[in-house]
Amino acid sequence: MTLQDLIAKYSDYQVEMRRYFHQHPEESAKEFKTAERIRAELDKLGVQWRPCGMGTGTLARISGKQPGRTILLRGDIDALSVKEETGLPYASTNPGVMHACGHDCHISMLLTAVHMIHDIQDQLKGTVVFAFQPAEEIGRGAQSMIAEGALEGVDACFGMHVWSDVAAGKAAMRKGAMMASGDRFKVKVIGKSGHGAQPQRAVDAVVMGAAIVQNLQSLVSRELDPIDTAVVTVGKFTGGTRFNVIAGTAELEGTTRAFNPEVRNSFAERITRIAKSTAEAMRGTAEVEYEYLVPVTINDPKMIDVAAGAAKKIFGEDGVLEAPQMMGGEDFSYYQEKIPGAMVLLGVRNEALGAVWPQHHGCYRVDESVLVKGAALHVQTALDFLGVELH
């Protein structure tokens, strides 16, 4: 059975599974029904699996008759707290939660890849491990799977992310650093509340918070080498209770991104210094929490060569593009810290289908017709790494 035969056989299954998971999204660390359905599909095939990672992660395994190396294929399974606005007949039935980043595609592609590998198991040399990973969006899922033994005996790893900036039918990849580190910080600003008409008797936490936001903008522009690409974003600012009450406290939350590990490791000190000194200058105080989430996604050159060769077999010679560096983060990077790995972007953009919205948007949609080829890319990459040719 050829890979083209498998693509034709499982095209409908791929779409069916994708639409099911799209309709039933669950947030990070709450993917209980998602895990239940994944495990039910594995049970139908008689594929060996075990829980791995935060209770909702699943690790499956198919071994061939001949010994060989082991490769792990990864698909993340969590959704986002985003209100769906697509109007699709299979739109989310979980209010305020949506697969707005395409993880429904990742689940279904990996499940379809399980079916394909199962069909050709007799020709398999070595082992393919399938990691249905929870909690990617909060940067905890990969670490939890690793802690529970997901990488034991594994020689390499491969993952994909559907990407709205890449045309459907193309695969984009890059050797070396491709995606930035991604961390989170919180700043609690403490002042003194009071009457809005008597500012002299209060210490305004909202004004202090605003000044901290402004001063943090100088961190990248005035403290870092312009050669080092970095981002400091304050995405949330809360404070105050009434229009005529001066706020006694305020809270900021934000994210940092970088490719240089030294820059990444300097953010906690820099943000703390700026926040505390700004608050002190305005008669208040500030407390800072800094949380390291995901390191830089660094693709192993040899694994990218394997993935590129596999992608050309499926999408053609012109179907492989060089991905730009991007400031988005991926906890797949934790696997890559342990073993060689490749993260590839699968294009799903198609203007004719309205698949033009960016990741994390309430109108996000994909060109479903390419997803079965994404599943095939999982399979072909695994086969090429293991040195198996179908006949």
Number of C-alpha atoms within 10 A of each C-alpha: 11 10 19 11 10 21 20 12 14 19 18 13 17 27 19 13 21 24 19 17 28 26 20 20 29 24 20 23 22 17 22 16 14 23 21 13 14 21 22 12 17 18 12 8 12 10 16 14 17 12 16 23 26 21 16 23 27 22 22 21 18 18 20 17 12 11 12 14 15 23 25 25 24 26 25 28 33 31 29 22 18 18 18 22 13 15 9 11 8 14 19 24 13 15 11 13 21 33 31 24 24 26 26 27 30 27 28 28 28 28 24 30 27 25 22 22 24 19 14 16 17 12 18 25 20 22 24 26 23 24 28 30 30 34 25 23 21 18 23 20 28 28 21 19 24 16 13 14 13 22 20 10 12 18 15 22 29 27 21 27 23 26 21 24 18 19 19 23 23 22 30 23 23 23 17 15 18 24 25 28 27 24 23 20 21 20 23 21 27 24 25 16 18 18 14 16 10 11 14 10 13 18 22 29 29 22 18 26 26 14 16 23 20 12 14 19 14 13 17 17 12 9 9 14 11 10 6 13 16 21 16 21 15 19 9 11 16 13 19 17 11 9 9 12 17 26 25 20 24 22 20 20 18 17 20 23 26 26 23 16 12 10 18 20 12 11 20 19 11 13 22 19 13 19 24 19 16 21 24 15 10 15 16 20 19 25 14 19 13 19 12 16 18 24 26 28 27 23 24 20 15 13 20 22 16 18 27 25 18 23 28 16 14 21 17 13 12 11 18 22 15 13 16 12 15 14 19 14 23 24 24 29 26 21 23 21 14 14 14 20 29 30 28 25 23 27 24 27 26 20 13 8 11 14 20 20 18 16 17 18 18 21 20 21 24 23 21 20 15 22 27 26 28 32 28 27 30 27 23 26 24 28 23 14 20 19 13 14 12 11 8
